[in-house]
Amino acid sequence: MLQIQPVSELRNYNKVLEKVKKNSPVFLTKNGYGKFALVDIEEYDEFTTVLDLINKLKKAEGSKHYNFDDIKGELFS
């Protein structure tokens, strides 16, 4: 279940932070619109690691690819 609260709830931030757990972020709204997400630090670390990997894969996808058989043939001929 999504935990959505107005940013004004941060006046009592300990109460809000107690609700933040792994796989259970708290979303804060400002003027009725989603503005912030509070996530567990381990979950954030996993997210940034996966995002970095995806970016590296996208970069590699656009780079030159080599055929192993062609390289093997050049090395051993």
N, C-alpha and C positions, 0 to 999 in steps of 0.2 A: 504494500500500500504506500502510495506517495505521501511524503510528509511535506506539506506546503504551509509556510507561515509568513506573515508579513515581517518585513525587516525590523519593524518597531519592536518585535519580540526580543531583539538582541539587548534590550534594556536589562533583561534578566538572562544574560548570555549563558550562564551555567545550565539553566533549564533546557535551553536550545541545544547546547553542545552534548548534553547527556543523551540526546536522541540520535546523534550522529554515530552510526556504526558501519562496519564493513558491509557493503551491498545494501545500505539503507541511508542514503544521503538525505539531507534536509534542504529543501529548496526555499529560498526567500524571495518574496515579491516586494516590489516597490511601486506604489501607485497602481496596484492591481495587476502588474505585469511581472513575469519571471525575470529576476535580475541576478541572483547569486545561487551558488550551490555549495553546500558544506559537505565535504566528503572525508572519510577516514584517510589518514596519511598513507597507509599501505595500499589502499585502493587507488589513490592518486598516483603513487609510484608505479603501480602496475599499468595504469592508463598511459602515463607518459612513456613508459618503456615500450608498450605496444605501439603507440603513435610514432615513436622514433623508428621502430622496426618497419612499420608500414611506409614511412617516408623513405627509408633506405631501399626498400623493395621497389618503390615507384621510381626512384632515381636509377636503380640498376636496370629496371625494365626498359628505360629509355637509352641506356648506353649500348655500345657495340657488343655483340655476342660473337663468340667464337665456337666453331665446330670442333669438338674434341678429336674426331678422326683426322681432320685437316692438320691440326697441331701435332698430333702423334706422327702423321706422315712426314711432316717437316723435321721433326726431331730425330726420327730414326731412319731417314733416307740418306 
